[in-house]
Amino acid sequence: MGSGPDRTALAAVHALDQALAAAVEAALSADPTDRPADGAALVDLLTSHGRADHEPTLVDTVREEITRGWRTLTL
């Protein structure tokens, strides 16, 4: 099992953007059950989709395109 993300690098990302740091930490978790389940879940983490303060943006359009592509790949 890996050791997870480098703490120094994660601290640097955290100083820039706490939400991004949380997404990076989850995506690089040493425990596979803590990682996003698929590409759509990773996009949700990276775009803060689902948070109460989320407002639709161009990123939502990109998320929808990625989700459609992901579903196409699984068929």
LOZAKOL-227414 format. One record per atom (N, C-alpha, C, O): atom name; residue number from 1; x, y, z. Coordinates in nm, 4 decimals, padded with zeros to 6 digits, m for minus. Layout:
# LOZAKOL-227414
PT atom  nr        u        v        w
PT   CA NUM        X        Y        Z
...
***
This chain:
# LOZAKOL-227414
PT atom  nr        u        v        w
PT    N   1  00.0849 m00.1171  00.0000
PT   CA   1  00.0000  00.0000  00.0000
PT    C   1  00.0895  00.1235  00.0000
PT    O   1  00.1921  00.1261  00.0681
PT    N   2  00.0503  00.2273 m00.0774
PT   CA   2  00.1277  00.3502 m00.0872
PT    C   2  00.1125  00.4354  00.0380
PT    O   2  00.0387  00.4010  00.1304
PT    N   3  00.1825  00.5448  00.0388
PT   CA   3  00.1816  00.6317  00.1554
PT    C   3  00.0928  00.7548  00.1379
PT    O   3  00.0865  00.8391  00.2274
PT    N   4  00.0251  00.7664  00.0258
PT   CA   4 m00.0600  00.8815  00.0026
PT    C   4  00.0185  00.9984 m00.0533
PT    O   4  00.1368  00.9851 m00.0845
PT    N   5 m00.0467  01.1130 m00.0660
PT   CA   5  00.0189  01.2295 m00.1263
PT    C   5  00.1322  01.2833 m00.0391
PT    O   5  00.1294  01.2710  00.0834
PT    N   6  00.2306  01.3425 m00.1037
PT   CA   6  00.3424  01.4055 m00.0342
PT    C   6  00.2886  01.5207  00.0513
PT    O   6  00.2222  01.6102 m00.0010
PT    N   7  00.3158  01.5194  00.1788
PT   CA   7  00.2599  01.6178  00.2724
PT    C   7  00.3074  01.7596  00.2415
PT    O   7  00.2307  01.8546  00.2573
PT    N   8  00.4319  01.7758  00.1980
PT   CA   8  00.4833  01.9090  00.1665
PT    C   8  00.4108  01.9662  00.0448
PT    O   8  00.3695  02.0822  00.0449
PT    N   9  00.3961  01.8846 m00.0575
PT   CA   9  00.3260  01.9293 m00.1781
PT    C   9  00.1798  01.9582 m00.1464
PT    O   9  00.1242  02.0571 m00.1943
PT    N  10  00.1177  01.8734 m00.0668
PT   CA  10 m00.0221  01.8944 m00.0308
PT    C  10 m00.0390  02.0237  00.0491
PT    O  10 m00.1375  02.0952  00.0311
PT    N  11  00.0558  02.0537  00.1365
PT   CA  11  00.0498  02.1787  00.2137
PT    C  11  00.0579  02.2992  00.1204
PT    O  11 m00.0089  02.4000  00.1431
PT    N  12  00.1401  02.2888  00.0151
PT   CA  12  00.1510  02.3983 m00.0820
PT    C  12  00.0193  02.4176 m00.1562
PT    O  12 m00.0234  02.5310 m00.1777
PT    N  13 m00.0448  02.3091 m00.1951
PT   CA  13 m00.1743  02.3186 m00.2629
PT    C  13 m00.2788  02.3743 m00.1656
PT    O  13 m00.3620  02.4566 m00.2036
PT    N  14 m00.2738  02.3295 m00.0420
PT   CA  14 m00.3688  02.3763  00.0595
PT    C  14 m00.3579  02.5272  00.0791
PT    O  14 m00.4588  02.5949  00.0993
PT    N  15 m00.2356  02.5799  00.0732
PT   CA  15 m00.2162  02.7239  00.0889
PT    C  15 m00.2794  02.8019 m00.0264
PT    O  15 m00.3202  02.9168 m00.0094
PT    N  16 m00.2870  02.7392 m00.1428
PT   CA  16 m00.3466  02.8038 m00.2598
PT    C  16 m00.4977  02.7907 m00.2627
PT    O  16 m00.5689  02.8868 m00.2916
PT    N  17 m00.5468  02.6693 m00.2320
PT   CA  17 m00.6904  02.6429 m00.2448
PT    C  17 m00.7257  02.5213 m00.1605
PT    O  17 m00.6854  02.4095 m00.1922
PT    N  18 m00.8008  02.5430 m00.0533
PT   CA  18 m00.8337  02.4337  00.0383
PT    C  18 m00.9207  02.3264 m00.0253
PT    O  18 m00.9018  02.2078  00.0014
PT    N  19 m01.0157  02.3663 m00.1092
PT   CA  19 m01.1034  02.2685 m00.1746
PT    C  19 m01.0243  02.1821 m00.2720
PT    O  19 m01.0461  02.0612 m00.2803
PT    N  20 m00.9322  02.2442 m00.3458
PT   CA  20 m00.8485  02.1679 m00.4377
PT    C  20 m00.7602  02.0712 m00.3599
PT    O  20 m00.7427  01.9566 m00.4014
PT    N  21 m00.7045  02.1159 m00.2480
PT   CA  21 m00.6207  02.0288 m00.1659
PT    C  21 m00.6998  01.9070 m00.1165
PT    O  21 m00.6478  01.7955 m00.1149
PT    N  22 m00.8240  01.9287 m00.0768
PT   CA  22 m00.9078  01.8176 m00.0311
PT    C  22 m00.9330  01.7184 m00.1443
PT    O  22 m00.9309  01.5972 m00.1226
PT    N  23 m00.9566  01.7696 m00.2643
PT   CA  23 m00.9791  01.6817 m00.3798
PT    C  23 m00.8533  01.6040 m00.4144
PT    O  23 m00.8596  01.4843 m00.4423
PT    N  24 m00.7389  01.6714 m00.4127
PT   CA  24 m00.6115  01.6049 m00.4420
PT    C  24 m00.5832  01.4970 m00.3383
PT    O  24 m00.5435  01.3858 m00.3730
PT    N  25 m00.6034  01.5294 m00.2125
PT   CA  25 m00.5788  01.4323 m00.1060
PT    C  25 m00.6677  01.3088 m00.1218
PT    O  25 m00.6215  01.1959 m00.1053
PT    N  26 m00.7938  01.3308 m00.1536
PT   CA  26 m00.8850  01.2176 m00.1735
PT    C  26 m00.8437  01.1342 m00.2945
PT    O  26 m00.8430  01.0113 m00.2884
PT    N  27 m00.8093  01.2013 m00.4041
PT   CA  27 m00.7728  01.1295 m00.5266
PT    C  27 m00.6447  01.0484 m00.5101
PT    O  27 m00.6284  00.9440 m00.5733
PT    N  28 m00.5547  01.0958 m00.4261
PT   CA  28 m00.4258  01.0277 m00.4077
PT    C  28 m00.4181  00.9478 m00.2780
PT    O  28 m00.3095  00.9075 m00.2363
PT    N  29 m00.5304  00.9254 m00.2155
PT   CA  29 m00.5323  00.8529 m00.0886
PT    C  29 m00.4680  00.7151 m00.1019
PT    O  29 m00.4846  00.6469 m00.2030
PT    N  30 m00.3950  00.6760  00.0007
PT   CA  30 m00.3340  00.5432  00.0038
PT    C  30 m00.4412  00.4344  00.0134
PT    O  30 m00.4201  00.3216 m00.0311
PT    N  31 m00.5541  00.4684  00.0706
PT   CA  31 m00.6647  00.3738  00.0852
PT    C  31 m00.7589  00.3881 m00.0344
PT    O  31 m00.8244  00.4913 m00.0490
PT    N  32 m00.7664  00.2865 m00.1197
PT   CA  32 m00.8508  00.2952 m00.2395
PT    C  32 m00.9972  00.3267 m00.2106
PT    O  32 m01.0648  00.3847 m00.2955
PT    N  33 m01.0469  00.2906 m00.0948
PT   CA  33 m01.1876  00.3181 m00.0638
PT    C  33 m01.2125  00.4660 m00.0364
PT    O  33 m01.3272  00.5106 m00.0377
PT    N  34 m01.1067  00.5422 m00.0116
PT   CA  34 m01.1200  00.6865  00.0108
PT    C  34 m01.1124  00.7655 m00.1191
PT    O  34 m01.1423  00.8849 m00.1201
PT    N  35 m01.0729  00.7009 m00.2291
PT   CA  35 m01.0572  00.7691 m00.3577
PT    C  35 m01.1928  00.7838 m00.4274
PT    O  35 m01.2858  00.7085 m00.3985
PT    N  36 m01.2041  00.8810 m00.5195
PT   CA  36 m01.3271  00.8920 m00.5995
PT    C  36 m01.3522  00.7603 m00.6738
PT    O  36 m01.2586  00.6951 m00.7203
PT    N  37 m01.4782  00.7230 m00.6840
PT   CA  37 m01.5141  00.5946 m00.7451
PT    C  37 m01.4878  00.5904 m00.8946
PT    O  37 m01.4595  00.4841 m00.9500
PT    N  38 m01.4970  00.7068 m00.9609
PT   CA  38 m01.4786  00.7099 m01.1055
PT    C  38 m01.4467  00.8535 m01.1485
PT    O  38 m01.4322  00.9428 m01.0651
PT    N  39 m01.4361  00.8733 m01.2782
PT   CA  39 m01.4032  01.0053 m01.3305
PT    C  39 m01.5064  01.1110 m01.2958
PT    O  39 m01.4710  01.2256 m01.2682
PT    N  40 m01.6334  01.0738 m01.2969
PT   CA  40 m01.7388  01.1698 m01.2641
PT    C  40 m01.7270  01.2147 m01.1184
PT    O  40 m01.7467  01.3322 m01.0876
PT    N  41 m01.6951  01.1213 m01.0294
PT   CA  41 m01.6786  01.1566 m00.8882
PT    C  41 m01.5580  01.2485 m00.8701
PT    O  41 m01.5622  01.3402 m00.7881
PT    N  42 m01.4512  01.2252 m00.9455
PT   CA  42 m01.3338  01.3124 m00.9389
PT    C  42 m01.3677  01.4522 m00.9888
PT    O  42 m01.3261  01.5511 m00.9285
PT    N  43 m01.4426  01.4615 m01.0977
PT   CA  43 m01.4848  01.5919 m01.1487
PT    C  43 m01.5691  01.6634 m01.0441
PT    O  43 m01.5529  01.7838 m01.0242
PT    N  44 m01.6589  01.5917 m00.9769
PT   CA  44 m01.7396  01.6526 m00.8709
PT    C  44 m01.6509  01.7106 m00.7613
PT    O  44 m01.6752  01.8212 m00.7129
PT    N  45 m01.5485  01.6357 m00.7227
PT   CA  45 m01.4565  01.6861 m00.6209
PT    C  45 m01.3835  01.8109 m00.6685
PT    O  45 m01.3696  01.9075 m00.5935
PT    N  46 m01.3378  01.8091 m00.7909
PT   CA  46 m01.2588  01.9201 m00.8433
PT    C  46 m01.3413  02.0448 m00.8704
PT    O  46 m01.2867  02.1551 m00.8735
PT    N  47 m01.4696  02.0298 m00.8899
PT   CA  47 m01.5541  02.1444 m00.9229
PT    C  47 m01.6454  02.1854 m00.8081
PT    O  47 m01.7259  02.2772 m00.8237
PT    N  48 m01.6347  02.1201 m00.6947
PT   CA  48 m01.7177  02.1492 m00.5778
PT    C  48 m01.8656  02.1294 m00.6063
PT    O  48 m01.9503  02.1859 m00.5372
PT    N  49 m01.8971  02.0503 m00.7068
PT   CA  49 m02.0366  02.0215 m00.7408
PT    C  49 m02.1041  01.9555 m00.6203
PT    O  49 m02.0460  01.8685 m00.5554
PT    N  50 m02.2232  01.9966 m00.5924
PT   CA  50 m02.2967  01.9375 m00.4821
PT    C  50 m02.2859  02.0151 m00.3518
PT    O  50 m02.3593  01.9872 m00.2570
PT    N  51 m02.1948  02.1126 m00.3458
PT   CA  51 m02.1856  02.1950 m00.2258
PT    C  51 m02.2987  02.2967 m00.2268
PT    O  51 m02.3462  02.3365 m00.3331
PT    N  52 m02.3410  02.3379 m00.1103
PT   CA  52 m02.4528  02.4325 m00.0989
PT    C  52 m02.4239  02.5650 m00.1682
PT    O  52 m02.5157  02.6294 m00.2189
PT    N  53 m02.2974  02.6067 m00.1712
PT   CA  53 m02.2633  02.7356 m00.2304
PT    C  53 m02.2262  02.7265 m00.3788
PT    O  53 m02.1815  02.8245 m00.4383
PT    N  54 m02.2450  02.6088 m00.4375
PT   CA  54 m02.2104  02.5898 m00.5783
PT    C  54 m02.3095  02.6605 m00.6690
PT    O  54 m02.4308  02.6466 m00.6533
PT    N  55 m02.2563  02.7369 m00.7645
PT   CA  55 m02.3406  02.7993 m00.8654
PT    C  55 m02.2987  02.7451 m01.0015
PT    O  55 m02.1790  02.7349 m01.0285
PT    N  56 m02.3940  02.7098 m01.0884
PT   CA  56 m02.3600  02.6544 m01.2190
PT    C  56 m02.2645  02.7446 m01.2975
PT    O  56 m02.2796  02.8668 m01.2995
PT    N  57 m02.1681  02.6830 m01.3608
PT   CA  57 m02.0677  02.7552 m01.4397
PT    C  57 m02.0394  02.6763 m01.5668
PT    O  57 m02.1009  02.5727 m01.5920
PT    N  58 m01.9458  02.7264 m01.6463
PT   CA  58 m01.9009  02.6532 m01.7636
PT    C  58 m01.8471  02.5162 m01.7249
PT    O  58 m01.8550  02.4212 m01.8028
PT    N  59 m01.7922  02.5066 m01.6040
PT   CA  59 m01.7395  02.3791 m01.5558
PT    C  59 m01.8505  02.2744 m01.5528
PT    O  59 m01.8249  02.1567 m01.5781
PT    N  60 m01.9730  02.3158 m01.5221
PT   CA  60 m02.0851  02.2216 m01.5211
PT    C  60 m02.1065  02.1614 m01.6600
PT    O  60 m02.1380  02.0431 m01.6727
PT    N  61 m02.0894  02.2423 m01.7627
PT   CA  61 m02.1023  02.1927 m01.8996
PT    C  61 m01.9932  02.0902 m01.9283
PT    O  61 m02.0196  01.9855 m01.9874
PT    N  62 m01.8722  02.1202 m01.8867
PT   CA  62 m01.7606  02.0267 m01.9055
PT    C  62 m01.7876  01.8980 m01.8290
PT    O  62 m01.7632  01.7889 m01.8807
PT    N  63 m01.8386  01.9097 m01.7046
PT   CA  63 m01.8699  01.7912 m01.6252
PT    C  63 m01.9697  01.7023 m01.6982
PT    O  63 m01.9537  01.5803 m01.7030
PT    N  64 m02.0736  01.7648 m01.7553
PT   CA  64 m02.1741  01.6873 m01.8266
PT    C  64 m02.1144  01.6149 m01.9475
PT    O  64 m02.1502  01.5003 m01.9747
PT    N  65 m02.0248  01.6801 m02.0192
PT   CA  65 m01.9589  01.6163 m02.1335
PT    C  65 m01.8740  01.4988 m02.0879
PT    O  65 m01.8753  01.3930 m02.1508
PT    N  66 m01.8003  01.5166 m01.9794
PT   CA  66 m01.7176  01.4074 m01.9267
PT    C  66 m01.8053  01.2926 m01.8810
PT    O  66 m01.7739  01.1762 m01.9060
PT    N  67 m01.9152  01.3246 m01.8140
PT   CA  67 m02.0055  01.2203 m01.7658
PT    C  67 m02.0651  01.1415 m01.8815
PT    O  67 m02.0719  01.0187 m01.8761
PT    N  68 m02.1086  01.2119 m01.9870
PT   CA  68 m02.1619  01.1420 m02.1051
PT    C  68 m02.0550  01.0516 m02.1658
PT    O  68 m02.0835  00.9374 m02.2020
PT    N  69 m01.9330  01.1018 m02.1771
PT   CA  69 m01.8231  01.0216 m02.2310
PT    C  69 m01.7939  00.9009 m02.1443
PT    O  69 m01.7688  00.7917 m02.1952
PT    N  70 m01.7971  00.9203 m02.0126
PT   CA  70 m01.7703  00.8108 m01.9192
PT    C  70 m01.8755  00.7017 m01.9347
PT    O  70 m01.8435  00.5829 m01.9365
PT    N  71 m02.0018  00.7435 m01.9458
PT   CA  71 m02.1100  00.6456 m01.9625
PT    C  71 m02.0955  00.5701 m02.0944
PT    O  71 m02.1245  00.4506 m02.1008
PT    N  72 m02.0511  00.6386 m02.1992
PT   CA  72 m02.0313  00.5755 m02.3283
PT    C  72 m01.9236  00.4678 m02.3177
PT    O  72 m01.9364  00.3605 m02.3766
PT    N  73 m01.8183  00.4969 m02.2430
PT   CA  73 m01.7088  00.4012 m02.2271
PT    C  73 m01.7525  00.2764 m02.1516
PT    O  73 m01.6976  00.1687 m02.1746
PT    N  74 m01.8493  00.2884 m02.0624
PT   CA  74 m01.8898  00.1738 m01.9812
PT    C  74 m01.9938  00.0869 m02.0494
PT    O  74 m02.0266 m00.0209 m01.9997
PT    N  75 m02.0468  00.1327 m02.1636
PT   CA  75 m02.1502  00.0530 m02.2319
PT    C  75 m02.0926 m00.0628 m02.3072
PT    O  75 m02.1666 m00.1389 m02.3695
***
